[in-house]
Amino acid sequence: MVAHKPKRLSLLLGLYLLISIVGFSTGVLVWAYYSSIQAINQELGNSFDQKHTLAESIMERELEFIEQTLLEIRESESFLLQVFQKSQVGTENILNEILDSDTERQLDILFVTLAKGSLLSNVSSPFFDTEIVLPKISEHKTALLSSGQVLRFKKESVDLTIMLKAAPIIQKNSGRVLGTLFGGIVLNNNLSILEAIKRKTKSKLVVFIENNNIIGSTDLLEAPTTQTVRKLTHDYREGDIYSGNGLLANHKHLSLFGQSTSLKITTAITDQILIDLQHSYLKKGSVLLVFSFVFLMFTALIIRKFTFPSLKKLLNYSADVSTGNLQARYIPGSITEFNRLGQAIEQMVKTIRDEIEERRLVEADRVRLTTIMETTSDLVSMSTSEAKVIYMNHAGREMVGWLDDKNLTTKQIHDVHPQWALQIVEKEGIPVAIEHGAWEGETAVLGPDGSEIPVSQVIMSHKSEEGELEYLSTIMRDITERLRAEKVESNAKLLAQEMELARSIQTGLLPSSVSNVHPDFIIAASMLTAERVGGDYFDITFDKQGNLWISIGDVSGHGVKPGLIMMMAQTVHAAVISSMNCEARDVVIRTNDILYRNVHNRLNEKHFMTFNALKCLGDGRFEHAGAHLRIIVYRLKSDLCELIRTKGVYLNLKENISKSTKNSYFEMEEGDVMVLYTDGLTEAENPDGEMLDIGGFTDIVKKHAHLQPKAMKDMILADVIRWCDNKRNDDMTLVVVKRKGGSDG
């Protein structure tokens, strides 16, 4: 009986070691296998992402080709003439001549519709029955004018997926839209694009899929590989890597310049890499299992022969102690190491007996203190001298998001605080607390979502009788609401000061009197600043030759910076006009040069400025340059308002605008009225959110055009303010210039 029992235990121990090591070896093998699989999948994922990016770049180049072709066609003077004359034959002849000039690449879809939507001409490829889908394509005109699209058209026997783009046909001298030019490439069985993607991405197979239907493949449509890819594309999610029929495949929706389409592009490679990996690990696994079995059998025999008797004595003693028998004694065996371990356990048990009573008393005190700390709403925490957290109450764990963390011993002080607060705690709080016993200040903790929670914090040091630091404790109280109230009050004061400064800058530079500055004109001007000051600007001045200059502009944004930019523009404008005999375009170009150098390069600000400079040439003729809102001229003879376009580039957008800045001219007859304004007037919204816009504003101008400029200005502003219920979201600037004559003398 005595001899039989050790044999059973030794066998059990050997079996336990065998299972443990085999399990460990198998686990390592499985982990290595799946780690390799994961690494391969990651590499495959990156590879497929690169393939899809290359495929998208090829498709985007095709779309750019379509767009470039359309732009070249619509720039043709002869083409514009034929469209203007609505000549079907002439238009088709010109389109065919343009297409014949490029024999390598052709558009499958190319047709022209007139402004009202009727078809003028169609030179689309005769290989596709496109006549039936042209009306459907025309329905997408608005979307195709703004960006390229991949659209599917299915009607009767025709089912085509087409990459399309449209361009407006504009008469150059009048700016009138004559019609729309449509162009596109049919993607169904488009082997040139498919093969280009296959070659560029080094894929085994490339497939186009639209609505789960294959519309193109580098292999035969009926081939098993193509059909397998179609089925797997339907079964798997976009971006997944799947295998079948000897292929690894991945599909994603085509995105053209950031705009997703309904077309899926599937690329596939061979799956030989996975097969090789599986074979390799099957061989390694077999060898490892056999080696583990032989090694462990030998280990079990050694354990049974030499170590088990002494081990059994140690285990019996450990079992007695584990059941609570702290009076048990260890009986030494034949193995010295086991005897030493047994004696160490005996000594440890004695120490435990001595500490149990002491701990019972300490535990009672701890329970009372913990109850107090757990009921407070403040964060209460204790940490070791090495900054490891050993306790934190419920309110504290809730504050920092540690409610689910049962073991806080892995946490440290730096896990609680953001970096700036941690520096205060480490460099000031803890040293002061250690030296003087306590420290008080304001820091912050990190909330569950990583946001900072401001707190008032007290740190206390606790030392032994010998003066050695044992642990630190801290109490933190959330002061978010207090700081928020203080910040709101401070921000309100700063914003009020900033707005008042911006308003002073803006209004202080305006001309003080403008009504009788010129013998030929009566002028009235006003600026109404918004609650959030904008960057409106106007000026009325004279150059050295006595020519009248009127300028108007608007700096983007609100506040002090737009006001400073406006002041800079006014200073440059005045300096240029007073120092040199110049044209309107010279003033615009020089103003942009200085603004761009100072605002864009030195201040690194991106605020742009609309700006229009007008120079009176005499006899009612004006020369003007720069980009701003259209000039309104009320014509007395026709009782109509004319809108004069301002051409050019906004200031501070480009360093050199000399090429794009040209002089333009118009003339005012006696009794005509010119109105200059900013977008605070045309973009005023009524309580229903409806914008006044240029049409509504022009109606108001015409309504009061019979009045003298000051009265006309006041009535226009009154009507706009009435429209927006006196809620001004932007500055409102208005300049009214009337040429004397007739009733004006």
C-alpha positions in Angstrom: 0.0 0.0 0.0 2.8 2.4 0.9 4.8 1.5 -2.2 1.7 1.7 -4.5 0.7 5.2 -3.6 3.9 7.0 -4.6 3.8 5.3 -8.0 0.3 6.6 -8.7 1.3 10.2 -7.7 4.6 10.1 -9.7 2.6 8.9 -12.7 0.1 11.7 -12.2 2.9 14.3 -11.9 4.7 12.9 -15.0 1.4 13.0 -16.9 0.8 16.6 -15.7 4.2 17.7 -16.9 3.7 15.8 -20.2 0.4 17.6 -20.8 1.8 20.9 -19.7 4.9 20.8 -22.0 3.0 19.3 -25.0 0.3 21.9 -24.5 2.9 24.7 -24.2 4.8 23.4 -27.3 1.5 23.1 -29.3 0.5 26.5 -28.1 3.8 28.0 -29.3 3.4 26.3 -32.6 -0.2 27.4 -33.1 0.7 30.9 -32.0 3.6 31.0 -34.5 1.3 29.7 -37.2 -1.4 32.2 -36.6 1.1 35.0 -36.1 2.5 34.1 -39.6 -1.0 34.0 -41.0 -1.8 37.3 -39.5 1.5 38.8 -40.8 0.7 37.4 -44.3 -2.8 38.7 -44.1 -1.5 42.2 -43.1 1.0 42.1 -46.0 -1.7 40.9 -48.3 -4.1 43.6 -47.1 -1.4 46.3 -47.7 -0.7 44.7 -51.1 -4.4 44.7 -52.1 -4.8 48.3 -50.9 -1.8 49.4 -53.1 -3.4 47.5 -56.0 -6.7 49.2 -55.5 -5.0 52.6 -55.2 -3.2 51.9 -58.5 -6.5 50.8 -60.1 -8.2 54.0 -58.9 -5.3 56.1 -60.3 -5.7 54.4 -63.8 -9.5 55.1 -63.6 -8.9 58.7 -62.6 -6.5 59.2 -65.5 -9.2 57.9 -67.8 -11.7 60.4 -66.3 -9.1 63.2 -66.7 -8.7 62.1 -70.3 -12.5 62.5 -70.8 -12.5 65.9 -69.1 -9.5 67.1 -71.1 -11.1 66.0 -74.3 -14.3 67.8 -73.5 -12.4 71.0 -72.6 -10.4 70.9 -75.8 -13.6 70.5 -77.9 -15.5 73.3 -76.2 -12.6 75.7 -76.7 -12.8 75.2 -80.5 -14.2 78.4 -82.1 -15.7 76.5 -85.0 -17.4 74.1 -82.6 -18.9 77.0 -80.6 -20.1 78.6 -83.9 -21.8 75.4 -85.0 -23.5 74.9 -81.6 -24.6 78.6 -81.6 -26.1 78.0 -85.1 -27.7 74.7 -83.8 -26.2 72.9 -86.8 -26.4 69.1 -86.2 -24.3 68.2 -89.3 -21.7 70.9 -88.7 -21.3 70.0 -85.0 -20.9 66.3 -85.7 -18.3 67.0 -88.5 -16.2 69.0 -86.1 -16.5 66.5 -83.3 -15.5 63.7 -85.7 -12.5 65.7 -86.9 -11.3 66.3 -83.3 -11.7 62.6 -82.4 -9.9 61.5 -85.5 -6.9 63.5 -84.5 -6.2 61.1 -81.6 -6.3 57.5 -82.9 -4.9 55.9 -79.7 -7.6 56.8 -77.3 -11.3 57.4 -78.1 -14.4 58.3 -76.3 -17.3 55.8 -76.5 -19.9 58.4 -75.6 -19.9 61.9 -77.1 -23.0 64.0 -77.7 -24.2 67.6 -77.4 -27.5 68.9 -75.9 -28.8 72.4 -76.3 -29.5 74.7 -73.3 -33.1 73.5 -73.0 -32.0 69.8 -73.0 -32.8 68.8 -76.6 -30.2 66.6 -78.4 -28.2 68.5 -81.0 -25.7 65.9 -82.2 -24.4 62.4 -81.3 -21.1 60.9 -82.4 -21.0 58.1 -79.8 -19.3 54.8 -80.8 -21.6 52.7 -83.2 -20.5 49.5 -81.3 -22.9 50.4 -78.5 -26.6 51.1 -78.8 -26.4 54.4 -77.0 -29.4 56.3 -78.5 -31.8 54.8 -76.0 -29.7 55.9 -72.9 -28.8 59.4 -74.0 -31.9 61.0 -72.3 -31.0 59.1 -69.1 -27.5 60.4 -69.3 -28.8 64.0 -69.8 -30.8 63.6 -66.6 -27.5 63.5 -64.6 -26.2 66.8 -66.2 -26.0 68.7 -62.9 -24.0 66.0 -61.2 -21.7 65.4 -64.2 -20.9 69.1 -64.6 -19.5 69.2 -61.1 -17.6 65.9 -61.1 -17.1 62.7 -63.0 -19.5 59.8 -62.3 -19.7 56.0 -63.0 -23.3 55.3 -63.8 -25.2 52.3 -64.9 -28.0 52.6 -67.6 -30.3 49.7 -68.1 -33.2 50.0 -70.5 -34.8 47.3 -72.6 -31.9 45.3 -74.1 -29.2 47.9 -73.3 -27.2 47.5 -70.0 -24.2 49.8 -70.0 -21.9 51.0 -67.2 -20.2 54.2 -68.3 -17.6 56.6 -66.8 -19.0 60.1 -67.7 -18.2 63.8 -67.5 -20.0 66.8 -68.8 -18.9 70.4 -69.6 -20.9 73.5 -70.2 -20.7 75.1 -73.7 -20.3 78.8 -73.1 -20.3 81.6 -75.7 -17.1 83.5 -75.0 -18.2 87.0 -75.8 -21.5 86.9 -74.0 -20.9 84.3 -71.3 -24.2 82.6 -72.3 -24.6 78.9 -71.9 -25.3 77.4 -75.3 -25.6 73.7 -74.2 -23.8 70.8 -72.6 -21.1 68.5 -74.0 -21.2 64.9 -72.6 -18.4 62.4 -72.9 -17.7 59.0 -71.5 -16.0 55.6 -71.8 -18.1 52.4 -71.6 -16.6 50.0 -69.0 -18.4 46.9 -70.1 -15.8 44.4 -71.4 -13.3 47.3 -71.7 -10.2 45.1 -72.0 -7.8 48.0 -72.5 -8.6 49.4 -69.0 -8.8 46.0 -67.4 -5.5 44.8 -68.9 -3.9 48.2 -67.9 -5.0 47.6 -64.3 -3.8 43.9 -64.4 -0.4 44.9 -65.7 0.1 47.8 -63.4 -1.0 45.9 -60.3 0.7 42.7 -61.3 -2.6 40.8 -60.6 -3.6 37.3 -61.9 -7.2 38.5 -62.5 -9.0 41.8 -62.6 -12.9 42.0 -62.6 -15.4 44.8 -62.9 -18.6 44.1 -61.0 -21.7 46.3 -61.1 -24.8 45.3 -58.9 -23.4 41.8 -58.5 -23.1 41.4 -62.3 -19.7 41.0 -64.0 -19.4 43.7 -66.6 -15.7 43.0 -67.5 -12.9 40.6 -66.8 -9.3 40.0 -67.9 -10.4 36.3 -68.2 -13.4 34.9 -70.0 -16.7 35.9 -68.4 -17.7 32.2 -68.3 -14.4 31.1 -66.9 -14.5 29.3 -63.5 -12.1 31.9 -62.0 -14.3 34.8 -63.0 -17.5 33.2 -61.7 -15.8 32.2 -58.4 -14.7 35.8 -58.0 -18.3 37.0 -58.6 -19.7 34.7 -56.0 -17.1 35.5 -53.4 -17.5 39.3 -54.0 -21.2 38.8 -53.2 -20.5 36.7 -50.1 -17.7 38.7 -48.5 -17.5 42.3 -47.3 -15.6 45.0 -49.0 -11.9 44.9 -48.0 -12.0 41.2 -46.9 -9.4 38.9 -48.4 -11.0 35.6 -49.6 -9.8 32.6 -51.5 -11.3 30.2 -54.0 -10.4 28.3 -57.1 -6.6 28.8 -56.5 -6.9 32.6 -56.0 -6.7 35.2 -53.3 -9.0 38.1 -54.0 -10.1 41.4 -52.6 -12.7 43.9 -53.8 -13.5 47.6 -53.1 -15.8 50.2 -54.6 -14.1 52.5 -57.0 -13.6 56.0 -55.7 -12.9 58.8 -58.2 -11.2 61.8 -56.6 -12.7 61.0 -53.2 -16.2 60.3 -54.6 -17.4 56.7 -54.2 -19.1 54.9 -57.1 -21.2 51.8 -57.4 -18.6 50.0 -59.4 -16.5 47.3 -57.6 -13.0 46.5 -58.7 -11.8 43.0 -57.8 -8.1 42.0 -58.0 -6.8 38.5 -57.5 -3.5 36.7 -57.1 -2.6 33.0 -56.6 -3.0 31.4 -53.2 0.3 29.4 -53.3 1.7 31.3 -50.3 -0.9 30.0 -47.9 -0.5 26.4 -49.2 3.3 26.5 -48.7 2.8 27.9 -45.1 0.3 25.1 -44.2 2.6 22.3 -45.4 5.6 23.8 -43.6 3.8 24.0 -40.2 2.4 20.5 -40.5 5.9 19.1 -40.8 7.3 21.2 -38.0 4.3 20.3 -35.8 4.8 16.6 -36.3 8.5 16.7 -35.4 7.8 18.9 -32.3 5.1 16.6 -30.9 7.2 13.5 -31.3 10.2 15.2 -29.6 8.1 16.5 -26.8 6.6 13.1 -26.1 10.0 11.3 -25.9 11.5 14.1 -23.8 8.6 14.1 -21.3 8.4 10.4 -20.9 12.1 10.4 -19.9 11.5 13.3 -17.5 8.6 11.5 -15.9 10.8 8.5 -15.2 13.5 10.6 -13.6 11.0 12.4 -11.4 9.4 9.2 -10.2 12.8 7.5 -9.4 14.6 10.3 -7.5 12.5 13.2 -6.4 9.0 11.9 -5.5 9.6 10.6 -1.9 11.0 13.9 -0.7 8.5 15.9 -2.8 5.6 13.9 -1.2 6.7 15.0 2.3 6.9 18.6 1.2 3.5 18.4 -0.5 1.9 16.8 2.6 3.2 19.5 4.8 2.0 22.2 2.4 -1.4 20.5 2.3 -1.6 20.7 6.1 -0.7 24.4 6.1 -3.1 25.2 3.3 -6.0 23.7 5.3 -5.3 26.1 8.2 -3.2 23.8 10.4 -0.5 26.3 11.3 0.8 24.0 14.1 1.9 21.3 11.6 5.7 20.3 11.5 7.8 19.5 8.4 9.5 16.1 8.4 12.8 16.3 6.4 13.5 14.0 3.5 16.5 13.0 1.4 16.6 16.0 -0.9 18.5 18.9 0.6 16.7 21.6 -1.6 13.3 20.2 -0.5 14.4 20.3 3.1 15.5 23.9 2.9 12.1 24.8 1.2 10.2 23.0 3.9 12.1 24.8 6.7 11.6 28.1 5.0 7.9 27.4 4.8 8.0 26.5 8.6 9.6 29.9 9.4 7.1 31.7 7.1 4.2 30.0 8.9 5.5 31.1 12.3 5.8 34.7 10.9 2.2 34.5 9.6 0.9 33.4 13.0 2.6 36.4 14.6 1.2 38.8 12.0 -2.4 37.5 11.9 -3.4 39.1 15.2 -1.7 42.4 14.3 -3.4 42.4 10.9 -6.7 41.8 12.5 -6.4 45.0 14.5 -5.1 47.0 11.5 -7.9 45.6 9.3 -10.5 46.9 11.8 -9.0 50.4 11.6 -8.7 50.2 7.8 -12.4 49.2 7.4 -13.5 52.3 9.4 -11.2 54.6 7.4 -12.3 53.0 4.0 -15.9 53.5 4.9 -15.3 57.2 5.4 -13.3 57.6 2.2 -15.7 55.6 0.0 -18.6 57.9 1.0 -17.0 61.1 -0.1 -17.5 62.6 -3.6 -13.8 63.7 -3.8 -11.0 61.6 -5.2 -9.0 60.0 -2.4 -5.9 58.0 -3.3 -2.8 56.5 -1.7 0.5 55.6 -3.4 3.8 54.1 -2.5 7.0 56.2 -2.4 7.7 54.8 -6.0 4.4 56.5 -7.2 2.5 53.2 -7.5 -1.2 53.5 -6.7 -2.3 51.2 -3.8 -5.7 52.6 -3.1 -8.4 54.8 -4.7 -11.9 55.3 -3.5 -15.0 54.7 -5.7 -15.6 58.3 -6.5 -11.9 58.6 -7.7 -12.1 55.5 -9.8 -15.3 56.8 -11.4 -13.6 60.1 -12.1 -10.6 58.6 -13.9 -12.5 55.6 -15.5 -11.0 52.8 -13.4 -14.3 51.3 -12.1 -13.7 48.0 -13.9 -10.0 47.7 -12.8 -10.1 45.4 -9.7 -6.3 45.5 -9.3 -4.8 49.0 -8.9 -1.3 47.8 -8.2 -0.4 48.1 -11.9 -1.4 51.8 -11.9 0.9 54.7 -11.2 0.5 58.4 -10.5 1.5 59.3 -14.1 -1.6 57.3 -15.3 -3.9 59.7 -13.6 -2.5 63.1 -14.6 -1.9 64.8 -18.0 1.8 65.6 -18.7 1.7 69.3 -17.5 -0.1 68.4 -14.3 2.3 65.5 -13.7 5.3 67.8 -13.9 3.7 70.0 -11.2 3.0 67.0 -8.9 6.5 65.5 -9.4 8.6 68.7 -9.3 6.6 70.7 -6.8 3.8 68.8 -5.1 5.5 65.7 -3.9 8.8 67.4 -2.8 7.0 70.0 -0.8 4.7 67.4 0.8 7.7 65.3 1.8 9.6 68.3 3.3 6.7 70.1 5.0 4.1 67.3 5.3 1.5 68.7 2.8 1.1 70.6 -0.4 -2.0 72.3 -2.0 -2.5 73.5 -5.5 -4.5 73.1 -8.7 -3.8 70.4 -11.2 -5.9 68.1 -13.5 -6.7 64.4 -14.0 -7.5 62.4 -17.1 -11.2 61.4 -17.4 -12.5 58.1 -18.8 -12.5 59.6 -22.4 -9.0 61.1 -22.0 -10.2 64.6 -21.4 -8.7 66.8 -18.7 -10.7 67.4 -15.5 -9.3 70.4 -13.5 -9.0 69.7 -9.7 -7.9 71.3 -6.5 -5.4 68.9 -5.0 -3.9 68.3 -1.6 -0.9 65.9 -1.2 0.2 64.6 2.2 3.3 62.5 3.1 3.2 59.7 5.7 6.5 58.7 7.4 7.7 56.0 9.8 9.0 56.7 13.3 12.5 56.8 11.8 11.4 59.6 9.4 11.4 57.3 6.3 8.6 58.0 3.7 6.1 55.1 3.8 3.4 56.3 1.4 1.7 59.4 0.0 -2.0 60.3 0.1 -3.9 62.8 -2.0 -7.4 64.4 -2.1 -8.7 65.9 -5.3 -11.9 67.9 -5.9 -13.4 68.6 -9.3 -13.4 72.3 -10.0 -14.7 72.1 -13.6 -17.8 74.2 -13.0 -15.9 76.9 -11.1 -13.3 77.3 -13.9 -15.9 77.2 -16.6 -17.7 80.1 -14.9 -14.5 82.1 -14.6 -13.5 81.4 -18.2 -16.9 82.4 -19.6 -16.7 85.7 -17.7 -13.1 86.3 -18.9 -13.8 85.4 -22.5 -16.9 87.7 -22.6 -14.7 90.6 -21.5 -11.9 89.9 -24.0 -14.4 89.4 -26.9 -16.1 92.7 -26.1 -12.7 94.5 -26.0 -11.6 92.8 -29.3 -14.9 93.7 -31.0 -14.7 97.3 -29.9 -11.1 97.6 -31.1 -12.0 96.1 -34.5 -15.0 98.4 -34.8 -12.8 101.4 -34.0 -10.2 100.4 -36.6 -12.8 99.8 -39.2 -14.9 103.0 -38.8 -12.0 105.3 -38.0 -10.5 105.1 -41.5 -13.7 105.8 -43.5 -14.0 109.2 -45.3 -15.8 111.7 -43.1 -17.6 113.7 -45.8 -18.3 112.6 -49.4 -21.4 114.4 -50.6 -19.8 117.4 -52.5 -16.4 116.1 -53.3 -16.8 116.2 -57.1 -18.5 118.7 -59.4 -20.0 116.0 -61.6 -21.3 113.6 -59.0 -23.4 113.5 -55.9 -22.1 110.8 -53.5 -23.5 109.2 -50.3 -21.9 106.4 -48.4 -22.5 104.5 -45.1 -21.2 101.4 -43.2 -23.3 99.6 -40.6 -21.1 97.3 -38.5 -22.4 93.9 -37.4 -22.3 92.7 -33.8 -19.3 90.6 -34.8 -17.2 93.2 -36.8 -16.3 92.1 -40.3 -13.7 93.5 -42.7 -15.7 95.9 -44.9 -13.9 98.9 -46.5 -14.5 101.8 -48.8 -12.6 104.9 -49.7 -13.3 108.0 -51.8 -10.2 110.1 -52.6 -8.3 112.0 -55.4 -4.9 111.4 -57.0 -2.3 114.1 -57.8 -4.0 114.8 -61.2 -7.3 115.5 -59.5 -9.0 112.3 -60.7 -11.7 110.8 -58.4 -11.0 107.4 -57.1 -13.6 105.1 -55.4 -12.7 101.8 -53.9 -14.6 99.1 -52.0 -13.6 95.7 -50.5 -14.4 93.1 -47.9 -11.8 91.1 -45.9 -12.9 87.5 -45.0 -13.6 86.7 -41.4 -14.5 88.8 -38.3 -12.6 90.5 -35.5 -9.3 92.4 -35.1 -7.3 90.7 -37.8 -9.6 91.5 -40.7 -9.8 95.1 -39.3 -6.0 95.3 -39.4 -5.9 93.9 -42.9 -8.5 96.4 -44.0 -6.4 99.2 -42.5 -3.3 97.9 -44.3 -5.3 97.8 -47.6 -6.6 101.4 -47.1 -3.1 102.6 -46.4 -1.6 101.0 -49.4 -4.4 102.2 -51.6 -4.1 105.8 -50.5 -0.3 105.7 -50.8 -0.3 104.3 -54.3 -2.9 106.8 -55.6 -1.3 109.8 -54.0 2.3 109.0 -55.1 1.9 107.9 -58.8 -0.1 108.4 -61.9 -1.6 105.0 -62.3 -4.4 102.9 -63.7 -7.0 100.9 -61.7 -5.2 97.6 -62.4 -1.9 99.1 -61.0 -3.6 100.0 -57.7 -5.0 96.4 -57.4 -1.7 94.7 -58.3 0.3 96.9 -55.9 -2.1 96.5 -53.1 -2.0 92.7 -53.5 1.8 92.7 -53.6 2.0 94.4 -50.2 -0.8 92.5 -48.6 0.5 89.1 -49.8 4.0 89.9 -48.5 2.8 91.2 -45.1 -0.3 89.2 -44.4 0.4 85.9 -46.1 4.1 85.6 -45.8 4.9 87.4 -42.5 1.7 87.1 -40.5 0.9 83.6 -42.0 -2.8 84.6 -42.3 -5.0 83.2 -45.0 -7.7 85.9 -45.0 -8.5 87.0 -48.5 -10.0 90.3 -49.6 -12.4 91.3 -52.3 -11.3 94.6 -53.8 -12.5 96.8 -56.6 -10.8 100.1 -57.5 -12.6 102.6 -59.8 -11.0 105.7 -61.4 -13.1 108.5 -62.9 -11.7 109.4 -66.4 -14.1 112.3 -66.9 -17.5 112.7 -68.7 -19.0 109.9 -66.7 -16.4 107.3 -67.8 -14.9 104.9 -65.2 -12.0 102.6 -65.4 -12.1 99.7 -62.8 -10.2 96.6 -61.9 -10.2 93.9 -59.2 -12.7 91.2 -58.0 -15.7 92.2 -55.9 -19.4 92.0 -56.1 -21.0 93.1 -59.4 -21.5 96.9 -59.8 -25.1 98.0 -60.1 -25.7 101.0 -62.5 -29.3 102.3 -62.7 -29.9 103.7 -66.2 -32.3 106.7 -66.1 -33.3 106.4 -69.8 -34.3 102.7 -69.7 -35.4 102.7 -66.0 -33.4 99.4 -65.7 -30.5 98.3 -63.5 -27.3 97.0 -65.3 -25.0 94.5 -63.4 -21.4 95.1 -64.3 -19.1 92.1 -63.6 -15.8 92.8 -61.7 -13.1 90.5 -63.1 -9.9 89.5 -61.4 -8.6 87.6 -58.4 -9.2 88.1 -54.7 -6.3 89.8 -52.9 -3.9 87.7 -50.7 -4.7 84.4 -52.6 -1.8 84.6 -55.1 1.5 86.3 -54.9 1.4 87.7 -58.5 -2.0 88.7 -60.0 -0.7 90.9 -62.8 -1.7 88.5 -65.6 -5.3 88.0 -64.3 -5.9 91.7 -63.4 -7.3 93.8 -66.4 -8.9 97.2 -66.7 -12.6 97.3 -67.6 -14.6 100.3 -68.5 -18.2 101.6 -68.3 -19.9 105.0 -68.7 -22.6 106.8 -66.7 -24.9 109.2 -68.5 -26.5 112.1 -66.8 -29.0 111.0 -64.1 -27.5 107.5 -63.9 -26.8 106.0 -60.5 -23.9 103.7 -59.5 -24.3 101.5 -56.4 -21.3 99.8 -54.7 -22.0 97.4 -51.8 -20.7 94.4 -49.8 -22.2 91.0 -49.2 -23.7 91.9 -45.8 -26.6 93.5 -47.9 -27.1 90.8 -50.5 -26.7 87.9 -48.0 -29.1 89.4 -45.4 -31.6 86.7 -44.3 -35.2 87.1 -43.1 -36.5 85.3 -40.1 -37.4 82.3 -42.3 -33.7 81.9 -43.4 -34.4 83.3 -46.9 -31.5 85.2 -48.4 -32.2 88.6 -50.1 -29.6 87.9 -52.8 -28.7 90.1 -55.8 -32.1 90.0 -57.4 -33.9 91.2 -54.3 -31.3 93.9 -53.6 -31.4 95.1 -57.2 -35.2 95.5 -56.9 -34.7 97.7 -53.8 -32.1 99.8 -55.6 -34.5 100.4 -58.6 -37.3 101.2 -56.2 -35.5 104.1 -54.7 -33.4 105.2 -57.7 -35.5 108.4 -58.2 -34.3 109.8 -54.9 -31.2 111.9 -54.2 -28.1 109.7 -53.2 -28.4 110.4 -49.4 -32.1 109.6 -49.3 -31.6 106.7 -51.7 -28.9 105.3 -49.5 -31.0 105.6 -46.3 -34.0 104.0 -47.9 -32.0 101.1 -49.3 -30.5 100.4 -45.9 -33.9 100.7 -44.2 -35.4 98.2 -46.5 -32.6 95.7 -46.0 -32.7 96.1 -42.2 -36.4 95.6 -42.3 -35.9 92.4 -44.4 -33.5 90.9 -41.9 -35.4 92.1 -38.8 -32.3 94.2 -37.9 -30.3 91.0 -37.3 -27.0 91.8 -39.0 -24.6 88.8 -39.3 -22.1 90.9 -41.4 -21.1 94.5 -42.0 -23.3 96.4 -44.5 -21.5 98.9 -46.7 -23.3 101.0 -49.3 -21.9 103.7 -51.7 -24.3 105.6 -54.0 -22.9 107.8 -56.8 -25.2 109.8 -59.0 -24.0 111.7 -62.1 -25.5 115.2 -62.1 -27.8 116.3 -64.9 -31.4 117.0 -65.6 -33.1 117.8 -62.3 -29.7 117.8 -60.5 -28.4 120.7 -62.5 
